[in-house]
């Protein structure tokens, strides 16, 4: 294309996008919606002239993806990324496995082939980093929620790379062998380690050297040059340029100049990012969408409902509170650029019909429309979920986060010879062998049954049954091993934050220990079982994996419900202890004023209740807060304040003079002078303390939490 054609395309795209985004600002709609509408207008599928050149727009949109991911990486130094990595990794594996499985079932429900259904499952499993990054920037979302969501997205991108290798092998007729999957994973790991090690030696030093010149222009050009170079390196090794750009950002952030560089590249990033969203709008073909509208609606509903539920469950099990978990799920309820790549791969390999790519684009466009609204309403949705949970589950949710918080800092968990590493290796070994046996049964049942029939003269039905019985017998010890090792690991991890039972002494930590063990076992079993269910689903009758998973979840769910009920009794006993401690703290001194030990508010910090940890373990780190007369919380009920929903902390007891209220309900009204005992994670208690101590004229709004 000549320079005039390039300039014409750029003028059409940016001019149309400018008009549509201004309209969106006027009607108070997300600007991403304006970009998609602009793409629909200038695209080839709507008879509105002029039409932009799709090749130029696609090339420019790639630059937008690279710069968006680079800017995202600038916010995450490697240490922060590694801290959130385990939590994000477990959540991403649980979410991806569930979505691959559900996507396959939906595809089979429409009568698609096994391969088409498998590709559909992979397409709906991976969320869009680009769309979420833009939405978070527009709504100025940061903190713990942003860190967790970005961590999940990065792990999902790695999973997408493995899915591409597996699907290519399956579509080519080679089968998804365990060896090929392991080799792909090893290559990916080697690339990441090599890039990070070499990058840490070169990139931060280079950035600091360039920054010495104090020239914004030089810093901008050098930084973007590093970004494109590392993105190109990732592409040459067969990986996503988005992954390379993100790693480039994290390496540049290690120089300590990440925030300054992010400010410099923001205008360039925003311009090219807008072209990316226009390019998505250009792919929308209303004719094909109308032709396959039922599939589009079904997959869109699956993406929104499935991702909200699966991410929320995974995030909660890994120690995030109800609010953060629900907000994470609602933030990740869309598909994007990797879904296009997977759909295009299926079409290129001849594994899917022509219909799947436009369906994927339509689902991505629909979920791109809904993402900003879902993110904006996620706080209210989290409050609603918290209010509707049974009271025992609400208490459990508040304490569970504090247990996992203590566990993360325990030497027995973090050390090189920790129980997590020791039992984790056994759990991984059992899971790998079990997955291998399941895949063997799925891939070679017919051939093996034919061999047994010829060798022993069995009828085909009996030969098939005999082979499955043999595989089941071989797999049973490893399946039992997964359950037993996960329980043993759960017990050891629980012992790192809760005292062990001692013979001859009352076991005051029995209820919280049991609840924690069951929860950890549930998370570990899901971590192993869900990928196996997702892998085996294409080769088995639809009801088999579902039945196995439902039975497993029901058994663990019953145990969880019982342990949560027992925990409620433990918490009530703890509230009695809190009552006595608060009564002593509230006791007047000889001059008639409250004891200094019980003082709180702005004149003295909120005081802890260390006696409670020794008397009744598992109650987190309770803190007593005195409610001042000018506090914005005075004369508000707990339901109106929504303290637990907004902060994640729970109220154990309230002392008002000689009156003590244990585990107060939502109708309880707060009065000046109340001494409130809070528990939960450190972050939750700090947020609740700040909320209770806020003055009327500077009280934080609900959105601040």
PyMOL commands that set and color helices and strands:
alter all, ss='L'
color gray80, all
select helices_A, chain A and resi 3-26+31-42+54-74+78-109+114-125+129-139+143-171+178-211+216-236+241-253+258-282+286-291+293-317+322-331+337-348+355-388+391-408+411-414+419-456+460-495+510-539+542-586+596-598+610-615+638-641+643-647+682-693+696-698+702-704
alter helices_A, ss='H'
color red, helices_A
select strands_A, chain A and resi 607-608+623-626+650-656+659-662+675-679
alter strands_A, ss='S'
color yellow, strands_A
deselect
rebuild
show_as cartoon
